[in-house]
């Protein structure tokens, strides 16, 4: 009887067996996602001899950082990183402001056709960006904003930035949870709508602002198709540089002939080093802000409703 009681306690949500099983599942799932990054990191620190050694799988014989030095030069990393931040941060801030204003209007006010607008926003979110890239390219070329940051800023102002409909829906979900009595009390006290938005609504939804900015930053940072269309010559961000990284590396560092030069051209350590450097800013951002990512998804209810 005592053994039965101990087993029953162990399998409860706060019991030992339950916790062991839960952590085992979480570790297994985490490894699936972490394996590619850990594999790339290990191979990026290997010499060419280690890469060709079939008996050496994970641990390099010595930490070889020259792969990163060569990748850094091939990517023209500082300039590419500056361009990446420019085409990511500025449109994200503009998108954040316009999305919050649109979401505030939809979440606070009731008007005819509101459900239709929400339905259109959901439909816009599921439409792939590549389907609208050609018409927008023709439009932006006709009004003369190609090869300018305005090609990102103008659509973000009007709520048509990259995946911006999702941000509007997130703000809508947050703002509609604010008690209307609180807003009405501020209006009775003589506060204008702008003051109510800035001093009451914004402080209550800071999590939504942070989450939407982070999501927007990641999507703009990783975008390659629109960057190639809208900025053919002016900007060369990391997402675009990594596509030509292989050619640039061979042009700068591989000279001569023979088996050694041929092997150096296809050095996977260099390629993985460039990949690690290209995603490093996003890894740092996620490492700092992952708690707010999870909290924002939980509070917005986008995933579950």
MIDOSE-1310 file (N, C-alpha, C; in nm, 2 decimals, decimal comma, always signed):
residues 305
xxxx	+0,08/-0,12/+0,00/+0,00/+0,00/+0,00/+0,09/+0,13/+0,00; +0,19/+0,12/+0,08/+0,28/+0,24/+0,09/+0,36/+0,26/-0,05; +0,40/+0,15/-0,11/+0,46/+0,16/-0,24/+0,37/+0,22/-0,35; +0,24/+0,17/-0,34/+0,14/+0,23/-0,44/+0,13/+0,38/-0,42
xxxx	+0,13/+0,42/-0,29/+0,11/+0,56/-0,26/+0,23/+0,64/-0,31; +0,35/+0,59/-0,30/+0,47/+0,66/-0,34/+0,47/+0,67/-0,50; +0,43/+0,56/-0,56/+0,43/+0,57/-0,71/+0,32/+0,67/-0,76; +0,21/+0,67/-0,69/+0,10/+0,77/-0,72/+0,15/+0,91/-0,71
xxxx	+0,23/+0,94/-0,60/+0,28/+1,07/-0,58/+0,39/+1,10/-0,69; +0,47/+1,00/-0,73/+0,57/+1,03/-0,82/+0,53/+1,07/-0,96; +0,41/+1,01/-1,00/+0,36/+1,04/-1,13/+0,26/+1,16/-1,14; +0,25/+1,23/-1,03/+0,17/+1,35/-1,03/+0,25/+1,46/-1,09
xxxx	+0,18/+1,57/-1,14/+0,26/+1,68/-1,20/+0,37/+1,74/-1,12; +0,37/+1,72/-0,99/+0,48/+1,77/-0,91/+0,57/+1,66/-0,86; +0,55/+1,53/-0,91/+0,62/+1,42/-0,87/+0,75/+1,40/-0,95; +0,84/+1,31/-0,90/+0,97/+1,29/-0,96/+0,96/+1,22/-1,10
xxxx	+0,88/+1,12/-1,11/+0,87/+1,05/-1,24/+0,82/+1,14/-1,35; +0,72/+1,22/-1,31/+0,66/+1,32/-1,41/+0,77/+1,42/-1,46; +0,84/+1,47/-1,36/+0,94/+1,57/-1,39/+1,05/+1,51/-1,48; +1,10/+1,39/-1,45/+1,20/+1,32/-1,53/+1,15/+1,30/-1,67
xxxx	+1,03/+1,25/-1,69/+0,98/+1,23/-1,82/+0,96/+1,36/-1,90; +0,92/+1,47/-1,83/+0,90/+1,60/-1,89/+1,03/+1,66/-1,94; +1,13/+1,65/-1,85/+1,26/+1,70/-1,89/+1,33/+1,62/-2,00; +1,31/+1,49/-2,00/+1,36/+1,41/-2,11/+1,30/+1,45/-2,24
xxxx	+1,17/+1,47/-2,24/+1,10/+1,51/-2,37/+1,15/+1,65/-2,41; +1,16/+1,74/-2,32/+1,20/+1,88/-2,36/+1,35/+1,88/-2,41; +1,43/+1,80/-2,34/+1,57/+1,80/-2,39/+1,58/+1,73/-2,53; +1,50/+1,63/-2,55/+1,50/+1,56/-2,68/+1,46/+1,66/-2,79
xxxx	+1,35/+1,73/-2,76/+1,30/+1,83/-2,86/+1,40/+1,94/-2,88; +1,46/+1,99/-2,78/+1,55/+2,10/-2,79/+1,67/+2,06/-2,87; +1,72/+1,93/-2,85/+1,84/+1,88/-2,93/+1,81/+1,88/-3,08; +1,69/+1,85/-3,12/+1,65/+1,85/-3,26/+1,68/+1,99/-3,32
xxxx	+1,64/+2,10/-3,24/+1,66/+2,23/-3,29/+1,80/+2,28/-3,28; +1,87/+2,24/-3,17/+2,01/+2,29/-3,14/+2,11/+2,21/-3,22; +2,08/+2,09/-3,27/+2,18/+2,01/-3,34/+2,24/+2,08/-3,45; +2,17/+2,14/-3,55/+2,23/+2,21/-3,66/+2,33/+2,32/-3,62
xxxx	+2,29/+2,39/-3,52/+2,38/+2,50/-3,47/+2,50/+2,45/-3,41; +2,49/+2,35/-3,32/+2,60/+2,29/-3,26/+2,69/+2,22/-3,36; +2,64/+2,16/-3,46/+2,72/+2,10/-3,56/+2,80/+2,20/-3,64; +2,73/+2,31/-3,68/+2,80/+2,41/-3,75/+2,91/+2,47/-3,67
xxxx	+2,88/+2,50/-3,54/+2,98/+2,56/-3,46/+3,11/+2,47/-3,45; +3,08/+2,34/-3,43/+3,20/+2,24/-3,42/+3,28/+2,24/-3,55; +3,21/+2,23/-3,66/+3,28/+2,22/-3,79/+3,35/+2,35/-3,83; +3,29/+2,47/-3,78/+3,35/+2,59/-3,81/+3,49/+2,62/-3,74
xxxx	+3,51/+2,54/-3,64/+3,64/+2,55/-3,56/+3,74/+2,45/-3,60; +3,71/+2,37/-3,70/+3,80/+2,26/-3,75/+3,89/+2,31/-3,86; +4,02/+2,26/-3,86/+4,11/+2,28/-3,97/+4,06/+2,19/-4,09; +4,12/+2,21/-4,20/+4,09/+2,13/-4,32/+4,12/+1,99/-4,30
xxxx	+4,23/+1,96/-4,23/+4,27/+1,82/-4,20/+4,17/+1,76/-4,11; +4,12/+1,83/-4,01/+4,01/+1,77/-3,92/+3,89/+1,74/-4,00; +3,85/+1,83/-4,09/+3,73/+1,80/-4,17/+3,74/+1,68/-4,26; +3,86/+1,65/-4,30/+3,88/+1,54/-4,39/+3,91/+1,41/-4,31
xxxx	+3,92/+1,42/-4,18/+3,94/+1,30/-4,09/+3,81/+1,24/-4,06; +3,78/+1,12/-4,11/+3,65/+1,06/-4,08/+3,63/+1,02/-3,94; +3,75/+1,01/-3,86/+3,74/+0,97/-3,72/+3,71/+1,08/-3,63; +3,72/+1,21/-3,69/+3,69/+1,32/-3,60/+3,56/+1,38/-3,64
xxxx	+3,47/+1,37/-3,54/+3,33/+1,40/-3,57/+3,28/+1,53/-3,51; +3,31/+1,55/-3,38/+3,26/+1,67/-3,31/+3,37/+1,76/-3,26; +3,47/+1,70/-3,20/+3,57/+1,78/-3,13/+3,69/+1,80/-3,22; +3,73/+1,93/-3,25/+3,85/+1,96/-3,34/+3,97/+1,93/-3,26
xxxx	+4,08/+1,90/-3,33/+4,21/+1,87/-3,26/+4,26/+2,00/-3,20; +4,23/+2,11/-3,26/+4,26/+2,25/-3,20/+4,16/+2,35/-3,25; +4,13/+2,45/-3,17/+4,04/+2,55/-3,21/+4,10/+2,64/-3,32; +4,04/+2,63/-3,43/+4,10/+2,70/-3,55/+4,01/+2,82/-3,59
xxxx	+4,05/+2,94/-3,54/+3,97/+3,06/-3,56/+4,00/+3,13/-3,69; +4,09/+3,08/-3,77/+4,12/+3,14/-3,90/+4,00/+3,13/-4,00; +3,92/+3,03/-3,98/+3,79/+3,02/-4,06/+3,71/+3,14/-4,04; +3,69/+3,19/-3,92/+3,61/+3,31/-3,89/+3,68/+3,43/-3,95
xxxx	+3,81/+3,44/-3,94/+3,88/+3,56/-4,00/+3,85/+3,57/-4,15; +3,87/+3,45/-4,22/+3,84/+3,45/-4,36/+3,70/+3,48/-4,39; +3,60/+3,42/-4,31/+3,46/+3,45/-4,34/+3,43/+3,60/-4,31; +3,49/+3,65/-4,21/+3,46/+3,79/-4,18/+3,50/+3,88/-4,29
xxxx	+3,62/+3,86/-4,35/+3,66/+3,94/-4,47/+3,58/+3,91/-4,59; +3,54/+3,79/-4,61/+3,46/+3,75/-4,73/+3,33/+3,82/-4,73; +3,27/+3,82/-4,61/+3,13/+3,88/-4,60/+3,14/+4,04/-4,60; +3,26/+4,09/-4,59/+3,27/+4,24/-4,56/+3,18/+4,27/-4,44
xxxx	+3,20/+4,20/-4,33/+3,11/+4,19/-4,22/+3,06/+4,32/-4,16; +3,14/+4,41/-4,14/+3,10/+4,53/-4,07/+3,01/+4,61/-4,16; +3,04/+4,62/-4,28/+2,95/+4,70/-4,38/+2,81/+4,62/-4,39; +2,82/+4,49/-4,41/+2,70/+4,41/-4,43/+2,61/+4,42/-4,30
xxxx	+2,68/+4,41/-4,18/+2,60/+4,42/-4,06/+2,54/+4,56/-4,04; +2,61/+4,67/-4,08/+2,55/+4,80/-4,07/+2,43/+4,81/-4,17; +2,44/+4,76/-4,29/+2,33/+4,76/-4,38/+2,21/+4,68/-4,33; +2,24/+4,57/-4,27/+2,14/+4,48/-4,21/+2,06/+4,55/-4,10
xxxx	+2,13/+4,62/-4,01/+2,07/+4,69/-3,90/+1,99/+4,81/-3,96; +2,04/+4,88/-4,06/+1,97/+4,99/-4,12/+1,83/+4,95/-4,18; +1,84/+4,84/-4,26/+1,71/+4,80/-4,33/+1,62/+4,71/-4,24; +1,67/+4,69/-4,12/+1,58/+4,62/-4,02/+1,53/+4,70/-3,91
xxxx	+1,61/+4,79/-3,85/+1,56/+4,86/-3,74/+1,47/+4,98/-3,78; +1,51/+5,05/-3,88/+1,42/+5,17/-3,92/+1,28/+5,13/-3,96; +1,27/+5,03/-4,06/+1,13/+4,99/-4,10/+1,06/+4,93/-3,98; +1,13/+4,86/-3,89/+1,06/+4,79/-3,78/+1,00/+4,90/-3,68
xxxx	+1,07/+5,01/-3,66/+1,02/+5,12/-3,58/+0,90/+5,18/-3,64; +0,91/+5,21/-3,77/+0,79/+5,27/-3,84/+0,67/+5,17/-3,84; +0,70/+5,04/-3,86/+0,59/+4,94/-3,86/+0,53/+4,93/-3,72; +0,61/+4,95/-3,62/+0,57/+4,94/-3,48/+0,47/+5,05/-3,45
xxxx	+0,50/+5,17/-3,49/+0,42/+5,29/-3,46/+0,28/+5,28/-3,54; +0,29/+5,25/-3,67/+0,17/+5,24/-3,74/+0,08/+5,12/-3,70; +0,14/+5,01/-3,67/+0,06/+4,89/-3,63/-0,01/+4,92/-3,50; +0,06/+4,99/-3,40/+0,00/+5,02/-3,27/-0,12/+5,11/-3,29
xxxx	-0,11/+5,21/-3,38/-0,22/+5,30/-3,40/-0,34/+5,23/-3,46; -0,31/+5,15/-3,56/-0,42/+5,08/-3,63/-0,48/+4,97/-3,53; -0,40/+4,90/-3,46/-0,45/+4,81/-3,36/-0,53/+4,87/-3,25; -0,49/+4,99/-3,21/-0,56/+5,06/-3,11/-0,70/+5,10/-3,16
xxxx	-0,71/+5,15/-3,28/-0,84/+5,19/-3,33/-0,93/+5,07/-3,34; -0,87/+4,95/-3,39/-0,96/+4,83/-3,40/-1,00/+4,77/-3,27; -0,91/+4,78/-3,17/-0,93/+4,72/-3,04/-1,02/+4,80/-2,95; -1,02/+4,93/-2,96/-1,09/+5,02/-2,87/-1,23/+5,06/-2,92
xxxx	-1,24/+5,09/-3,05/-1,36/+5,15/-3,11/-1,44/+5,04/-3,18; -1,57/+5,05/-3,18/-1,66/+4,97/-3,25/-1,72/+5,05/-3,37; -1,71/+5,00/-3,49/-1,76/+5,07/-3,60/-1,81/+4,96/-3,71; -1,88/+5,01/-3,80/-1,93/+4,92/-3,91/-1,82/+4,87/-4,00
xxxx	-1,81/+4,75/-4,03/-1,71/+4,69/-4,12/-1,58/+4,65/-4,04; -1,59/+4,66/-3,91/-1,47/+4,62/-3,83/-1,43/+4,47/-3,86; -1,53/+4,38/-3,86/-1,50/+4,24/-3,88/-1,45/+4,21/-4,01; -1,49/+4,29/-4,11/-1,44/+4,27/-4,25/-1,29/+4,31/-4,25
xxxx	-1,25/+4,42/-4,18/-1,11/+4,46/-4,18/-1,03/+4,35/-4,11; -1,08/+4,30/-4,00/-1,00/+4,19/-3,93/-0,98/+4,07/-4,02; -1,09/+4,04/-4,09/-1,08/+3,92/-4,19/-0,98/+3,95/-4,29; -0,97/+4,07/-4,35/-0,87/+4,10/-4,45/-0,73/+4,09/-4,39
xxxx	-0,71/+4,14/-4,27/-0,58/+4,13/-4,20/-0,53/+3,98/-4,19; -0,62/+3,90/-4,15/-0,59/+3,75/-4,14/-0,55/+3,70/-4,28; -0,63/+3,74/-4,38/-0,60/+3,69/-4,52/-0,47/+3,74/-4,57; -0,44/+3,87/-4,54/-0,31/+3,92/-4,58/-0,19/+3,85/-4,52
xxxx	-0,21/+3,80/-4,39/-0,10/+3,74/-4,32/-0,06/+3,60/-4,39; -0,16/+3,53/-4,44/-0,14/+3,40/-4,50/-0,09/+3,41/-4,65; -0,10/+3,53/-4,71/-0,06/+3,55/-4,85/+0,10/+3,56/-4,85; +0,17/+3,47/-4,92/+0,31/+3,48/-4,93/+0,36/+3,61/-4,99
xxxx	+0,47/+3,66/-4,93/+0,52/+3,79/-4,97/+0,56/+3,79/-5,12; +0,61/+3,68/-5,16/+0,66/+3,67/-5,30/+0,56/+3,69/-5,40; +0,43/+3,66/-5,37/+0,32/+3,68/-5,47/+0,29/+3,83/-5,49; +0,32/+3,92/-5,39/+0,30/+4,06/-5,41/+0,42/+4,14/-5,44
xxxx	+0,54/+4,07/-5,45/+0,66/+4,14/-5,47/+0,67/+4,21/-5,61; +0,63/+4,14/-5,71/+0,64/+4,19/-5,85/+0,55/+4,31/-5,87; +0,42/+4,31/-5,83/+0,34/+4,43/-5,84/+0,39/+4,55/-5,76; +0,44/+4,52/-5,64/+0,49/+4,63/-5,56/+0,62/+4,69/-5,62
xxxx	+0,70/+4,60/-5,68/+0,82/+4,64/-5,75/+0,79/+4,74/-5,86; +0,69/+4,70/-5,94/+0,65/+4,79/-6,05/+0,60/+4,92/-6,00; +0,52/+4,92/-5,89/+0,47/+5,04/-5,83/+0,58/+5,13/-5,78; +0,67/+5,07/-5,70/+0,78/+5,15/-5,64/+0,87/+5,21/-5,75
xxxx	+0,89/+5,13/-5,86/+0,97/+5,19/-5,96/+0,91/+5,31/-6,03; +0,78/+5,30/-6,04/+0,70/+5,41/-6,11/+0,70/+5,54/-6,03; +0,71/+5,52/-5,89/+0,70/+5,64/-5,81/+0,85/+5,68/-5,76; +0,95/+5,61/-5,81/+1,08/+5,65/-5,79/+1,14/+5,63/-5,65
xxxx	+1,10/+5,52/-5,58/+1,16/+5,49/-5,44/+1,24/+5,37/-5,44; +1,27/+5,30/-5,55/+1,36/+5,19/-5,55/+1,50/+5,23/-5,52; +1,57/+5,14/-5,46/+1,71/+5,16/-5,41/+1,72/+5,27/-5,31; +1,61/+5,28/-5,23/+1,60/+5,38/-5,12/+1,53/+5,31/-5,01
xxxx	+1,56/+5,35/-4,89/+1,50/+5,29/-4,77/+1,35/+5,32/-4,77; +1,30/+5,42/-4,85/+1,16/+5,45/-4,86/+1,08/+5,33/-4,91; +1,14/+5,24/-4,98/+1,08/+5,12/-5,03/+1,03/+5,03/-4,92; +1,09/+5,04/-4,80/+1,05/+4,97/-4,69/+0,96/+5,06/-4,60
xxxx	+1,00/+5,18/-4,59/+0,93/+5,27/-4,49/+0,79/+5,31/-4,54; +0,77/+5,34/-4,67/+0,63/+5,38/-4,71/+0,53/+5,27/-4,69; +0,55/+5,14/-4,73/+0,44/+5,04/-4,70/+0,43/+5,02/-4,55; +0,53/+5,04/-4,47/+0,52/+5,02/-4,32/+0,43/+5,13/-4,26
xxxx	+0,44/+5,25/-4,32/+0,35/+5,36/-4,27/+0,21/+5,33/-4,28; +0,17/+5,26/-4,39/+0,03/+5,23/-4,42/-0,01/+5,09/-4,38; +0,07/+5,02/-4,31/+0,03/+4,89/-4,25/+0,06/+4,78/-4,35; +0,14/+4,80/-4,45/+0,17/+4,69/-4,54/+0,32/+4,65/-4,54
xxxx	+0,38/+4,66/-4,43/+0,52/+4,61/-4,41/+0,52/+4,46/-4,41; +0,64/+4,40/-4,40/+0,65/+4,26/-4,40/+0,58/+4,20/-4,28; +0,48/+4,11/-4,31/+0,40/+4,05/-4,21/+0,34/+4,14/-4,10; +0,31/+4,27/-4,15/+0,27/+4,37/-4,05/+0,12/+4,34/-4,01
xxxx	+0,05/+4,27/-4,09/-0,09/+4,24/-4,04/-0,09/+4,16/-3,91; +0,01/+4,08/-3,89/+0,02/+4,00/-3,77/+0,04/+4,10/-3,65; +0,12/+4,20/-3,67/+0,15/+4,29/-3,56/+0,02/+4,37/-3,52; -0,06/+4,41/-3,63/-0,18/+4,48/-3,60/-0,28/+4,39/-3,52
xxxx	-0,28/+4,26/-3,56/-0,37/+4,17/-3,48/-0,32/+4,15/-3,34; -0,19/+4,15/-3,32/-0,14/+4,14/-3,18/-0,17/+4,26/-3,10; -0,16/+4,38/-3,16/-0,19/+4,50/-3,09/-0,35/+4,51/-3,06; -0,42/+4,46/-3,16/-0,57/+4,46/-3,14/-0,60/+4,37/-3,02
xxxx	-0,54/+4,25/-3,01/-0,57/+4,16/-2,90/-0,53/+4,22/-2,77; -0,42/+4,29/-2,76/-0,37/+4,36/-2,64/-0,46/+4,47/-2,60; -0,49/+4,56/-2,70/-0,57/+4,68/-2,67/-0,71/+4,65/-2,63; -0,77/+4,55/-2,69/-0,91/+4,52/-2,65/-0,93/+4,46/-2,51
xxxx	-0,81/+4,42/-2,45/-0,82/+4,37/-2,31/-0,81/+4,49/-2,21; -0,79/+4,61/-2,25/-0,78/+4,72/-2,16/-0,93/+4,76/-2,12; -0,96/+4,77/-1,99/-1,09/+4,80/-1,95/-1,14/+4,94/-2,01; -1,25/+4,94/-2,08/-1,30/+5,06/-2,14/-1,33/+5,17/-2,04
xxxx	-1,37/+5,12/-1,92/-1,40/+5,22/-1,81/-1,28/+5,30/-1,78; -1,16/+5,25/-1,79/-1,04/+5,32/-1,76/-1,02/+5,43/-1,86; -1,04/+5,40/-1,99/-1,03/+5,50/-2,10/-1,13/+5,60/-2,09; -1,26/+5,56/-2,06/-1,37/+5,66/-2,05/-1,34/+5,75/-1,93
xxxx	-1,29/+5,70/-1,82/-1,26/+5,79/-1,71/-1,16/+5,90/-1,74; -1,05/+5,86/-1,82/-0,95/+5,95/-1,86/-1,01/+6,05/-1,96; -1,11/+6,01/-2,04/-1,17/+6,10/-2,14/-1,26/+6,20/-2,06; -1,33/+6,15/-1,96/-1,41/+6,24/-1,88/-1,32/+6,35/-1,81
xxxx	-1,20/+6,31/-1,77/-1,11/+6,40/-1,70/-1,05/+6,50/-1,80; -1,08/+6,49/-1,92/-1,04/+6,59/-2,02/-0,92/+6,55/-2,10; -0,87/+6,43/-2,09/-0,76/+6,38/-2,17/-0,80/+6,36/-2,32; -0,71/+6,40/-2,41/-0,73/+6,38/-2,55/-0,71/+6,24/-2,59
xxxx	-0,75/+6,20/-2,71/-0,73/+6,06/-2,75/-0,58/+6,03/-2,76; -0,50/+6,12/-2,81/-0,36/+6,10/-2,82/-0,29/+6,08/-2,68; -0,34/+6,16/-2,59/-0,28/+6,15/-2,45/-0,33/+6,02/-2,39; -0,45/+5,98/-2,41/-0,50/+5,85/-2,36/-0,41/+5,73/-2,42
xxxx	-0,39/+5,74/-2,55/-0,31/+5,64/-2,61/-0,17/+5,63/-2,55; -0,10/+5,75/-2,54/+0,04/+5,75/-2,50/+0,06/+5,72/-2,35; -0,03/+5,78/-2,27/-0,01/+5,77/-2,12/-0,08/+5,65/-2,06; -0,18/+5,60/-2,12/-0,25/+5,49/-2,06/-0,24/+5,36/-2,14
xxxx	-0,27/+5,36/-2,27/-0,27/+5,24/-2,35/-0,13/+5,18/-2,37; -0,04/+5,27/-2,41/+0,10/+5,23/-2,43/+0,17/+5,16/-2,31; +0,16/+5,22/-2,19/+0,23/+5,16/-2,08/+0,17/+5,02/-2,04; +0,04/+5,01/-2,07/-0,03/+4,88/-2,04/+0,00/+4,77/-2,14
xxxx	+0,06/+4,81/-2,25/+0,09/+4,71/-2,36/+0,23/+4,71/-2,40; +0,32/+4,74/-2,31/+0,47/+4,75/-2,35/+0,52/+4,61/-2,40; +0,46/+4,50/-2,35/+0,51/+4,37/-2,40/+0,47/+4,35/-2,55; +0,36/+4,40/-2,59/+0,32/+4,39/-2,73/+0,42/+4,47/-2,82
xxxx	+0,46/+4,59/-2,77/+0,55/+4,67/-2,85/+0,68/+4,60/-2,86; +0,73/+4,54/-2,75/+0,86/+4,47/-2,76/+0,86/+4,35/-2,85; +0,75/+4,27/-2,84/+0,74/+4,15/-2,92/+0,72/+4,18/-3,06; +0,64/+4,28/-3,10/+0,62/+4,32/-3,24/+0,75/+4,37/-3,30
xxxx	+0,82/+4,45/-3,22/+0,95/+4,50/-3,27/+1,05/+4,39/-3,30; +1,06/+4,29/-3,21/+1,15/+4,18/-3,23/+1,11/+4,10/-3,35; +0,99/+4,06/-3,36/+0,94/+3,98/-3,47/+0,97/+4,06/-3,61; +0,94/+4,19/-3,61/+0,96/+4,27/-3,73/+1,11/+4,27/-3,76
xxxx	+1,19/+4,29/-3,66/+1,33/+4,30/-3,68/+1,38/+4,17/-3,74; +1,34/+4,06/-3,69/+1,39/+3,93/-3,74/+1,35/+3,91/-3,89; +1,22/+3,94/-3,92/+1,17/+3,92/-4,06/+1,24/+4,02/-4,15; +1,26/+4,14/-4,12/+1,33/+4,23/-4,21/+1,48/+4,19/-4,22
xxxx	+1,54/+4,14/-4,11/+1,68/+4,10/-4,11/+1,70/+3,99/-4,20; +1,61/+3,89/-4,21/+1,62/+3,77/-4,28/+1,58/+3,78/-4,43; +1,51/+3,89/-4,46/+1,45/+3,90/-4,59/+1,56/+3,91/-4,70; +1,55/+3,83/-4,81/+1,64/+3,83/-4,92/+1,58/+3,87/-5,05
xxxx	+1,45/+3,82/-5,07/+1,39/+3,85/-5,20/+1,36/+3,99/-5,22; +1,30/+4,06/-5,12/+1,26/+4,20/-5,13/+1,39/+4,29/-5,13; +1,49/+4,25/-5,06/+1,62/+4,32/-5,06/+1,67/+4,33/-5,20; +1,67/+4,21/-5,27/+1,73/+4,21/-5,40/+1,65/+4,29/-5,50
xxxx	+1,51/+4,29/-5,48/+1,43/+4,37/-5,57/+1,43/+4,52/-5,55; +1,42/+4,55/-5,42/+1,41/+4,69/-5,38/+1,54/+4,77/-5,37; +1,65/+4,70/-5,34/+1,78/+4,76/-5,32/+1,88/+4,69/-5,40; +1,88/+4,70/-5,53/+1,97/+4,63/-5,62/+2,12/+4,67/-5,61
xxxx	+2,14/+4,79/-5,57/+2,28/+4,83/-5,56/+2,32/+4,90/-5,42; +2,22/+4,96/-5,36/+2,26/+5,05/-5,24/+2,29/+4,98/-5,12; +2,22/+4,87/-5,08/+2,24/+4,80/-4,95/+2,28/+4,66/-4,98; +2,36/+4,61/-4,90/+2,41/+4,47/-4,91/+2,41/+4,40/-4,77
xxxx	+2,30/+4,38/-4,72/+2,29/+4,32/-4,58/+2,34/+4,18/-4,58; +2,35/+4,13/-4,45/+2,41/+3,99/-4,43/+2,33/+3,88/-4,50; +2,19/+3,90/-4,50/+2,11/+3,79/-4,56/+2,14/+3,79/-4,71; +2,18/+3,90/-4,77/+2,21/+3,90/-4,91/+2,36/+3,86/-4,93
xxxx	+2,44/+3,90/-4,84/+2,59/+3,87/-4,85/+2,61/+3,72/-4,84; +2,53/+3,65/-4,76/+2,56/+3,51/-4,74/+2,53/+3,43/-4,87; +2,44/+3,48/-4,96/+2,41/+3,42/-5,08/+2,53/+3,42/-5,18; +2,61/+3,52/-5,17/+2,73/+3,54/-5,26/+2,86/+3,51/-5,18
xxxx	+2,85/+3,46/-5,06/+2,96/+3,44/-4,98/+3,06/+3,34/-5,04; +3,01/+3,23/-5,09/+3,09/+3,13/-5,15/+3,18/+3,18/-5,26; +3,12/+3,26/-5,35/+3,20/+3,32/-5,46/+3,30/+3,42/-5,41; +3,26/+3,50/-5,31/+3,35/+3,61/-5,26/+3,47/+3,54/-5,19
xxxx	+3,45/+3,43/-5,12/+3,56/+3,36/-5,05/+3,66/+3,31/-5,15; +3,61/+3,24/-5,25/+3,69/+3,18/-5,35/+3,77/+3,29/-5,43; +3,71/+3,41/-5,45/+3,78/+3,51/-5,52/+3,89/+3,57/-5,44; +3,87/+3,58/-5,30/+3,97/+3,65/-5,22/+4,08/+3,56/-5,17
xxxx	+4,04/+3,43/-5,13/+4,14/+3,35/-5,06/+4,19/+3,23/-5,14; +4,13/+3,19/-5,24/+4,17/+3,07/-5,31/+4,25/+3,11/-5,43; +4,38/+3,08/-5,43/+4,47/+3,11/-5,54/+4,55/+2,98/-5,57; +4,61/+2,98/-5,68/+4,70/+2,87/-5,72/+4,62/+2,75/-5,77
xxxx	+4,69/+2,64/-5,80/+4,63/+2,52/-5,85/+4,67/+2,40/-5,77; +4,62/+2,29/-5,81/+4,65/+2,16/-5,74/+4,55/+2,12/-5,64; +4,57/+2,00/-5,58/+4,47/+1,94/-5,48/+4,45/+2,03/-5,36; +4,55/+2,10/-5,31/+4,54/+2,18/-5,19/+4,45/+2,30/-5,22
xxxx	+4,47/+2,37/-5,33/+4,38/+2,48/-5,37/+4,24/+2,44/-5,39; +4,23/+2,32/-5,46/+4,09/+2,27/-5,48/+4,02/+2,24/-5,36; +4,09/+2,17/-5,26/+4,02/+2,14/-5,13/+3,99/+2,27/-5,05; +4,07/+2,37/-5,06/+4,05/+2,49/-4,99/+3,92/+2,56/-5,04
xxxx	+3,89/+2,55/-5,17/+3,78/+2,61/-5,23/+3,65/+2,56/-5,17; +3,65/+2,43/-5,13/+3,53/+2,37/-5,08/+3,54/+2,34/-4,93; +3,61/+2,43/-4,86/+3,63/+2,42/-4,72/+3,50/+2,44/-4,64; +3,44/+2,34/-4,59/+3,31/+2,35/-4,52/+3,33/+2,44/-4,39
xxxx	+3,44/+2,43/-4,33/+3,47/+2,51/-4,21/+3,45/+2,66/-4,24; +3,49/+2,71/-4,35/+3,47/+2,85/-4,39/+3,33/+2,88/-4,41; +3,26/+2,79/-4,48/+3,12/+2,81/-4,51/+3,03/+2,81/-4,38; +3,06/+2,72/-4,29/+2,99/+2,72/-4,16/+3,02/+2,84/-4,08
xxxx	+3,15/+2,89/-4,09/+3,18/+3,01/-4,01/+3,10/+3,13/-4,06; +3,09/+3,14/-4,19/+3,01/+3,25/-4,25/+2,87/+3,24/-4,21; +2,81/+3,12/-4,20/+2,67/+3,10/-4,16/+2,65/+3,15/-4,02; +2,75/+3,10/-3,93/+2,74/+3,14/-3,79/+2,75/+3,29/-3,77
xxxx	+2,84/+3,36/-3,84/+2,85/+3,50/-3,84/+2,72/+3,57/-3,88; +2,66/+3,52/-3,99/+2,54/+3,58/-4,04/+2,42/+3,57/-3,95; +2,41/+3,47/-3,87/+2,30/+3,45/-3,78/+2,33/+3,50/-3,63; +2,46/+3,53/-3,61/+2,50/+3,57/-3,48/+2,42/+3,69/-3,42
xxxx	+2,39/+3,79/-3,49/+2,31/+3,90/-3,44/+2,17/+3,85/-3,39; +2,11/+3,77/-3,47/+1,97/+3,72/-3,43/+1,98/+3,63/-3,31; +2,09/+3,55/-3,30/+2,11/+3,46/-3,18/+2,13/+3,55/-3,05; +2,20/+3,66/-3,07/+2,22/+3,75/-2,95/+2,09/+3,81/-2,91
xxxx	+2,01/+3,86/-3,01/+1,88/+3,92/-2,98/+1,79/+3,82/-2,92; +1,78/+3,70/-2,97/+1,69/+3,60/-2,91/+1,74/+3,56/-2,77; +1,87/+3,55/-2,75/+1,92/+3,51/-2,62/+1,88/+3,61/-2,51; +1,88/+3,74/-2,55/+1,84/+3,85/-2,46/+1,69/+3,86/-2,44
xxxx	+1,62/+3,84/-2,54/+1,47/+3,87/-2,54/+1,38/+3,75/-2,55; +1,43/+3,62/-2,53/+1,35/+3,51/-2,55/+1,23/+3,50/-2,45; +1,26/+3,55/-2,33/+1,15/+3,55/-2,23/+1,03/+3,64/-2,28; +1,06/+3,75/-2,34/+0,95/+3,84/-2,39/+0,88/+3,78/-2,51
xxxx	+0,96/+3,70/-2,59/+0,89/+3,63/-2,70/+0,78/+3,54/-2,65; +0,82/+3,46/-2,56/+0,72/+3,36/-2,50/+0,61/+3,43/-2,43; +0,64/+3,53/-2,36/+0,53/+3,60/-2,28/+0,44/+3,67/-2,38; +0,49/+3,72/-2,49/+0,41/+3,79/-2,59/+0,31/+3,70/-2,66
xxxx	+0,36/+3,58/-2,70/+0,28/+3,48/-2,76/+0,17/+3,44/-2,67; +0,20/+3,42/-2,54/+0,10/+3,37/-2,44/-0,01/+3,48/-2,42; +0,03/+3,61/-2,41/-0,07/+3,71/-2,38/-0,15/+3,75/-2,50; -0,09/+3,74/-2,62/-0,16/+3,79/-2,74/-0,27/+3,69/-2,78
xxxx	-0,25/+3,56/-2,75/-0,34/+3,46/-2,79/-0,35/+3,43/-2,94; -0,25/+3,48/-3,02/-0,26/+3,46/-3,16/-0,25/+3,31/-3,19; -0,16/+3,24/-3,12/-0,14/+3,10/-3,15/-0,26/+3,01/-3,12; -0,34/+3,05/-3,02/-0,44/+2,96/-2,97/-0,58/+3,00/-3,00
x	-0,60/+3,12/-3,06/-0,74/+3,17/-3,08/-0,76/+3,20/-3,23
